Amino acid sequence: MSVQAGIEEKLTQQIHPAHLEVINESSNHNVPPGSESHFKVIIVSDEFKGKNLLSRHRLVNKVLADELQNKIHALALHTYTEQEWYDQNEYAPESPPCLGGSKAQ
């Protein structure tokens, strides 16, 4: 199973999102082709009701603890309740461009 598919499966099973996008952004970074190391997650769930941004991120990070420890380098999170997602016209911000950098620098 790919890292991306594993992330999707875990979040679906444990947070029950109304909307979920897991986007592999590795190709925007200085990594080998085909890498699965940088992800953007847009997740909409009423599990986030009454939780501040930090609590929402902690919840997702807990679900993805193994991936964060062993498989992925970067994770951009966009967490919304269903009402927040609707109020934003179902839009999450684009990721900024990679500014470079590598282990060799």
Beta strands, then each sheet from edge to edge (+ up, - down):
strand 1: 19-24
strand 2: 38-44
strand 3: 74-80
sheet 1: 1+ 2- 3-
end
